[in-house]
């Protein structure tokens, strides 16, 4: 496997990224959810590259092959600042596709940047208002793996329990993209355990849909959303227990020009649950964000 690209961001660290397609094509950058890695986008990124976009998948700080925050700080502002740095390093403002943590960090980055950083935004199953029960289920799943797993089979069992409507793969080797075998003989998620260490401080409200950062207030995220003027697509899994239709409707009230696509048969992990439908929705949206690229010769 080729070594990933390295993208410099704040704190003297770099993020790992893969790229698909030609750098001469319009850019699209995909940011995963908390506890995941850039490989959650592999199929979508390949499809975008083949369709004529320069698609980049990025490991968020503390995840995958990106470097960890030296001070263990994984506040949402850090992720948002990294997104601004990635966008500024490209030859043109990209469309951003963000799931869960990657989505809410993209929303904050676009809404609070002092200059235009993106040409379009796809928010995947996340909004300023999400469902507490869905949040707690994610937290429980992530806490379950903090001590590692005795085998890939045990890890697959945990994933199946969290996401029962997705078929369990017969080949578990793909899990090695998200897990690493440590010296203790156990398989551990490929993210910094300190990512789970922060909680809201006393009197600090905010989005409770992400398991890691010192949460920013709902009002701040809502204000950021009202400043989003670029084309926006909201993608919601119809079986999601995190983003309800009410939460999506509230987001549409903040970004009135936003379009919404509901993906049947998908939960919170929309791209993984129904990758075919997700890819069609994103490609169709990108056609409205940038001029359609010339078909590959």
Secondary structure, 3 states (H helix, E strand, C coil): CCCCEEEECHHHCEEEEEEECCCCCCEEEEECCCCCCHHHHHHHHHHHHHCCCEEEEECCCCECCCCCCCCCCCCHHHHHHHHHHHHHCCCCCEEEEEECHHHHHHHHHHHHCCCCCEEEEEEECCCCCCCHHHHHHHHHHHHHCCCCECCHHHHHHHHHHHCCCCCCCCCHHHHHHCEEECCCCCEEECECHHHHCCCCCCCCCCCCCCCCCCCCCHHHHHHHHHCCCCEEEEEEECCCCCCCHHHHHHHHHHCCCCEEEEECCCCCCHHHHCHHHHHHHHHHHHHHHCCCCCCCC
